[in-house]
Amino acid sequence: MLLVNTIRENFELVLEGLHKRNLANAEATLHEVLELDKKRKETQTERDSLQAESNAISKQIGLLMREGKKEEAEQIKTRTGEIKEQIKALEESYNTYEADLRQLLYTLPNVPHHSVPKGKSADDNEIVLTNGEIPVLPASKKPHWDLIKEYDIIDFDLGVKITGAGFPVYKGRGARLQRALINFFLDEAMKAGYIEVQPPILVNEDSGYGTGQLPDKEGQMYEATMDKLYLIPTAEVPITNIYRDVILDERAFPIKNVGYTPCFRREAGSWGAHVRGLNRLHQFDKVEIVQIVHPDNSYQALEEMSAYVQSLLQKLELPYRVLRLCGGDMGFTSALTYDMEVFSAAQERWLEVSSVSNFENYQANRLKLRYKGEDKKTQLAHTLNGSALALPRIVASILENNQTEDGIRMPQVLVPYLGFEWI
């Protein structure tokens, strides 16, 4: 959530950033924010003034009573009753302005970093780098949805029977590949200094609002309506919310957490050939990294996280590229996002497998996630997160890129986890 002071003091910069996101009526919304804040402050000032008057009258009444001037005391008591009614009305107005202001701020996305390119869609994203050789496959190459049937390692039809489309059943070496990747990703993260946590996969509304999934992505989440809980779309939500309403010691930075969870996304409106097989699922496994850092260090942390995710792709022997997302394609809460895409050789297309984002203080403002430094002043921290990694498209690329006439070769780094070299 944007800070009102930031909007007031840097109005043109904020407006310029929101224009990068192609946000309609950005200027009018920003003016409305400032007007609501002005009314809220005026109401608070008037309330405080009346409260001060009430306090002064109470002291005066006490003094008159001690002096035996009961009649005079009773006369001015009527004014305290009037003040109480006025304060009550002002408090109601203040609460209304406060609620309206918060709801309006919820509609405003984060302001993009100055390096974010302008653009409206994924076609306008900037390629930062490309790494690795794209494999040359035989003419008999098959996409992963055919390979998984041939080797009987993932069953989509069985998932439809049990639950519905987008909920596959992993079998035999397919299940072992899932487990191997999860353990590999967790072990690598811990080597890199991340502390593993195993969070709940259901979160409450406060958690959803804290990290920005609510109200922006409410329609994309599965909801347990009776309990008003949501299945998580990513471990970012519960892990980051560990620090909601927390004041940290500056010396604790950087805080680095990693967690494995299943993830659930309705993916409403998704269809077509590009979402076949493992390309898009309603339930999938993912290892997530989260950092809480000092504001001065968040972009250094972002580059480190990007390099870390790239190291995983290198160890898995997958060709990849890194994109800097444009204003029209980046997430609602992000200030800067790098996407990592691997090349899926049988599909002959790039598949996104990770997003690494710096949210600056946008999430922290919602979360009331703060820290104190040596000066004892309380300030908002910066939050970051990244997929490290999401499994479905990694599996799709491993299967497609490593297929041979004799089977599918597994990346060497996974063999100790798998206990086999070939599917």
C-alpha positions in Angstrom: 0.0 0.0 0.0 1.4 3.4 -1.0 2.1 5.9 1.8 0.0 9.0 1.7 3.0 11.1 2.5 4.8 9.7 -0.5 1.9 10.6 -2.7 1.8 14.1 -1.3 5.5 14.8 -1.4 6.3 13.1 -4.7 3.0 13.5 -6.5 4.4 13.8 -10.1 6.9 10.9 -9.6 4.1 8.7 -8.3 1.8 9.7 -11.1 4.6 9.0 -13.7 5.1 5.5 -12.2 1.4 4.7 -12.3 1.3 5.8 -15.9 3.9 3.1 -16.6 1.3 0.7 -15.4 -1.2 2.2 -17.8 -3.5 2.9 -14.8 -6.7 4.6 -15.9 -7.7 7.7 -13.8 -4.5 7.6 -11.9 -4.3 11.4 -11.4 -8.0 11.6 -10.2 -7.4 8.8 -7.8 -4.3 10.4 -6.3 -6.2 13.7 -5.8 -9.0 11.8 -4.1 -6.5 10.1 -1.8 -5.1 13.5 -0.8 -8.6 15.0 -0.3 -9.7 12.2 1.9 -6.5 12.5 3.9 -7.1 16.2 4.3 -10.7 15.6 5.6 -9.4 12.9 7.9 -6.8 15.2 9.4 -9.2 18.2 9.7 -11.7 15.9 11.5 -8.9 14.7 13.9 -7.8 18.2 14.6 -11.4 19.3 15.4 -11.9 16.3 17.6 -8.6 16.9 19.5 -9.6 20.5 20.0 -13.0 19.6 21.5 -11.4 16.9 23.7 -9.0 19.6 25.0 -11.9 21.8 25.7 -13.7 19.0 27.5 -10.7 18.3 29.6 -10.4 22.0 30.5 -14.1 22.1 31.5 -13.7 19.0 33.6 -10.9 20.6 35.5 -12.9 23.8 35.9 -15.9 21.8 37.2 -13.7 20.1 39.8 -12.3 23.4 40.9 -15.8 25.0 41.3 -17.0 22.0 43.2 -14.1 22.3 45.6 -14.9 26.0 46.1 -18.5 25.2 46.9 -19.8 26.8 43.7 -22.1 23.9 42.8 -24.6 25.9 40.8 -21.9 27.3 38.5 -20.4 23.8 38.1 -23.8 22.5 37.1 -24.3 25.3 34.5 -21.1 24.4 32.6 -21.8 20.7 32.8 -24.3 21.0 30.0 -21.4 22.0 27.7 -19.6 18.8 28.4 -22.6 16.9 27.2 -22.7 18.8 24.0 -19.0 18.2 23.4 -19.4 14.5 23.9 -22.0 14.3 21.2 -19.9 16.4 18.9 -16.8 14.2 19.5 -18.9 11.1 18.9 -20.0 12.5 15.5 -16.5 13.5 14.6 -15.1 10.1 15.5 -17.7 8.5 13.2 -16.7 10.8 10.4 -13.0 10.1 11.1 -13.6 6.3 10.9 -15.5 6.7 7.7 -12.7 8.8 6.1 -10.1 6.4 7.4 -12.0 3.4 5.9 -12.6 5.1 2.6 -9.0 6.2 2.4 -7.7 2.6 3.1 -10.0 1.1 0.5 -8.9 3.6 -2.1 -5.3 3.0 -1.3 -5.9 -0.7 -1.8 -6.8 0.0 -5.4 -3.5 1.6 -6.2 -0.6 -0.7 -7.2 3.0 -0.1 -6.2 5.0 2.5 -8.1 7.5 0.9 -10.4 11.2 1.3 -10.0 12.7 3.9 -12.4 14.4 1.0 -14.4 11.1 -0.6 -15.2 10.4 -0.3 -18.9 7.1 1.1 -20.2 4.8 -1.4 -21.9 1.4 -3.0 -22.0 2.0 -6.7 -22.1 4.6 -9.5 -22.0 5.7 -8.5 -25.5 7.2 -5.3 -24.0 9.4 -7.0 -21.4 13.1 -6.4 -21.5 15.5 -9.4 -22.0 18.3 -8.9 -19.5 20.4 -12.0 -20.4 20.2 -15.5 -21.9 22.2 -18.4 -20.7 22.8 -22.0 -21.9 22.5 -23.9 -25.2 19.1 -24.8 -26.5 19.2 -28.6 -27.1 18.7 -30.0 -30.6 16.2 -32.8 -30.4 15.4 -35.5 -32.9 12.5 -35.1 -35.3 10.6 -37.7 -33.2 10.6 -35.3 -30.2 7.5 -35.3 -28.0 6.0 -32.6 -25.7 5.9 -33.5 -22.1 2.2 -34.4 -22.1 2.9 -37.2 -24.4 6.1 -38.3 -22.6 4.3 -38.6 -19.2 1.8 -40.9 -20.8 4.5 -43.0 -22.5 6.4 -43.5 -19.2 3.3 -43.5 -17.0 4.7 -40.9 -14.5 1.9 -38.3 -14.3 -1.8 -39.0 -14.7 -4.1 -36.1 -15.6 -7.2 -38.3 -16.2 -6.9 -39.7 -12.7 -6.7 -36.2 -11.3 -9.9 -35.3 -13.1 -11.6 -38.3 -11.6 -10.5 -37.4 -8.0 -10.8 -33.6 -8.2 -11.0 -32.0 -11.6 -8.9 -30.6 -14.4 -5.6 -29.1 -13.3 -5.0 -31.5 -10.4 -2.6 -34.1 -11.7 -1.6 -37.3 -9.9 2.2 -38.0 -9.9 3.2 -41.7 -10.0 6.3 -43.8 -9.6 9.3 -42.0 -10.9 7.2 -38.9 -11.5 6.4 -38.6 -7.8 10.1 -39.3 -7.0 11.1 -36.5 -9.3 8.8 -34.1 -7.5 10.2 -35.0 -4.2 13.8 -34.8 -5.4 13.3 -31.3 -6.8 11.7 -30.1 -3.6 14.5 -31.5 -1.5 17.2 -30.2 -3.9 15.7 -26.7 -3.8 15.4 -26.6 0.0 18.9 -27.9 0.5 20.3 -25.3 -1.9 18.4 -22.5 -0.2 19.7 -23.5 3.2 23.3 -23.6 1.8 22.6 -20.0 0.7 21.7 -18.9 4.2 17.9 -19.3 4.1 16.1 -20.7 7.2 13.4 -23.2 6.4 9.9 -22.8 7.6 6.8 -24.9 7.0 3.8 -22.6 7.1 0.1 -23.2 6.9 -1.4 -23.5 3.5 -4.6 -21.8 4.6 -4.5 -18.1 5.5 -7.0 -15.6 6.9 -8.2 -12.3 5.3 -5.6 -10.2 7.2 -2.8 -12.3 5.7 -4.3 -11.9 2.2 -4.5 -8.1 2.6 -1.1 -8.0 4.2 0.8 -9.2 1.1 -1.6 -7.8 -1.4 -3.5 -10.8 -2.7 -6.6 -9.2 -1.4 -8.5 -7.4 -2.7 -6.6 -7.6 -6.0 -6.6 -11.3 -6.6 -9.6 -12.5 -4.6 -11.2 -14.2 -7.7 -8.0 -16.2 -8.3 -7.9 -17.8 -4.9 -9.8 -20.9 -3.6 -11.8 -19.9 -0.5 -13.1 -22.0 2.4 -16.1 -19.8 2.8 -17.5 -21.1 6.1 -14.3 -20.2 7.9 -13.3 -17.3 5.6 -9.9 -18.8 4.9 -8.0 -18.9 1.6 -5.8 -21.6 0.1 -2.5 -20.0 -0.6 -1.5 -19.1 -4.2 2.2 -19.0 -3.0 4.2 -19.5 0.2 5.0 -15.8 0.0 1.7 -15.1 1.7 2.1 -17.1 5.0 5.9 -16.7 5.2 5.8 -12.9 4.8 2.9 -12.6 7.2 5.0 -14.2 9.9 6.3 -10.6 10.3 2.9 -8.8 10.2 2.6 -6.3 13.1 6.2 -6.9 14.1 8.9 -4.3 15.0 12.3 -5.8 14.2 15.8 -4.9 15.4 17.8 -3.5 12.5 20.6 -5.9 13.5 18.4 -8.8 12.5 18.6 -7.9 8.8 18.7 -9.6 6.4 16.0 -12.1 7.4 16.0 -15.0 4.9 13.3 -17.7 4.9 12.5 -20.5 2.5 9.5 -22.8 2.5 8.0 -25.5 0.5 4.2 -25.6 0.0 1.6 -26.8 -2.4 0.1 -23.8 -4.1 -3.5 -23.3 -5.4 -4.7 -21.0 -8.1 -8.1 -20.9 -9.8 -6.5 -19.5 -13.0 -9.9 -18.3 -14.1 -10.1 -17.6 -17.8 -7.0 -19.6 -18.7 -7.4 -21.8 -21.8 -5.7 -22.8 -25.1 -2.7 -24.8 -26.3 -0.2 -22.9 -24.2 -1.8 -24.2 -20.9 -1.6 -27.9 -21.9 -0.1 -30.5 -19.6 2.0 -29.0 -16.8 2.1 -25.5 -18.3 -0.7 -24.3 -16.0 -2.3 -26.1 -13.1 -4.7 -25.4 -10.3 -2.5 -27.2 -7.7 1.3 -27.3 -7.9 4.4 -27.5 -5.7 6.8 -24.6 -5.2 9.7 -23.7 -3.0 9.7 -20.0 -2.2 12.4 -17.6 -0.8 11.5 -14.5 1.1 13.7 -11.7 2.4 13.0 -8.9 4.9 15.8 -6.3 4.5 16.9 -2.7 5.3 15.5 -0.3 2.7 19.1 0.7 1.7 19.9 -2.9 0.7 16.8 -4.2 -1.0 18.0 -3.8 -4.6 21.3 -5.5 -3.8 19.2 -8.3 -2.3 17.1 -8.5 -5.4 20.1 -9.0 -7.6 21.4 -11.7 -5.2 18.1 -13.5 -5.3 18.1 -13.3 -9.1 21.6 -14.8 -9.3 20.6 -17.5 -6.8 17.6 -18.6 -8.9 19.8 -18.6 -12.0 22.3 -20.9 -10.2 19.5 -23.4 -9.7 18.7 -23.4 -13.4 22.4 -23.8 -14.3 22.7 -26.8 -12.0 19.6 -28.3 -13.6 21.3 -27.8 -17.0 18.4 -25.8 -18.4 18.8 -23.0 -20.9 17.1 -19.9 -19.5 16.7 -16.2 -19.9 16.0 -13.3 -17.5 13.4 -10.7 -18.2 12.8 -7.3 -16.6 9.0 -7.0 -16.6 7.4 -3.9 -18.1 4.9 -1.7 -16.2 1.9 -3.4 -17.9 3.0 -7.0 -17.1 4.4 -6.7 -13.5 2.5 -7.8 -10.4 0.2 -5.4 -8.5 2.5 -5.1 -5.4 5.9 -5.2 -7.1 8.3 -2.3 -7.7 10.6 -4.4 -9.9 10.3 -8.0 -11.1 12.7 -10.3 -12.9 11.1 -13.3 -14.6 13.2 -16.4 -15.3 12.1 -18.5 -18.3 13.4 -21.9 -19.3 13.3 -23.1 -22.9 11.1 -26.1 -23.5 12.6 -27.7 -26.5 9.7 -29.9 -27.7 7.2 -27.1 -27.3 9.8 -24.7 -28.8 8.8 -21.9 -26.4 10.0 -20.1 -23.3 8.2 -21.0 -20.0 8.2 -18.8 -16.9 9.5 -20.8 -13.9 10.3 -18.0 -11.4 9.5 -14.4 -10.6 11.8 -12.5 -8.2 10.4 -9.2 -6.9 11.2 -6.3 -4.7 8.1 -4.8 -3.1 10.0 -2.0 -1.4 7.8 -0.9 1.5 4.5 -1.5 -0.2 3.8 -4.8 1.6 5.4 -3.6 4.8 3.0 -0.7 5.0 0.1 -3.1 4.8 1.7 -5.5 7.2 2.9 -2.8 9.7 6.3 -4.5 9.3 8.8 -2.1 10.8 12.2 -2.0 12.3 14.2 0.2 14.7 17.7 1.3 14.1 20.3 2.9 16.4 18.4 6.2 16.3 15.4 4.3 17.8 13.1 5.6 15.1 10.6 3.2 13.7 10.6 2.7 9.9 9.1 0.4 7.3 11.2 -2.5 6.2 11.5 -3.7 2.6 10.2 -7.2 1.5 11.2 -9.4 -1.4 10.3 -12.8 -2.6 11.0 -15.3 -5.4 10.1 -18.7 -6.7 13.1 -21.0 -6.2 11.5 -22.8 -7.9 8.0 -23.7 -9.1 8.0 -27.4 -10.2 5.6 -28.0 -13.1 7.4 -26.2 -15.9 10.8 -27.2 -14.5 9.6 -30.8 -14.8 8.1 -30.1 -18.3 11.5 -28.7 -19.5 13.6 -31.5 -17.9 11.4 -34.1 -19.6 11.4 -32.5 -23.0 15.0 -31.3 -23.2 16.5 -34.5 -22.0 14.5 -37.0 -24.0 16.4 -39.6 -26.1 15.6 -42.8 -27.9 16.6 -44.7 -24.8 14.6 -42.7 -22.3 14.8 -39.4 -20.4 18.1 -38.5 -18.8 17.9 -36.8 -15.4 20.2 -33.8 -14.5 23.2 -35.1 -12.6 22.6 -32.9 -9.7 19.3 -34.7 -9.0 20.6 -38.2 -9.2 21.6 -38.5 -5.5 18.1 -37.4 -4.6 16.4 -39.7 -7.2 18.4 -42.9 -6.9 18.2 -43.3 -10.7 19.6 -41.6 -13.8 16.9 -42.3 -16.4 13.2 -42.5 -16.7 
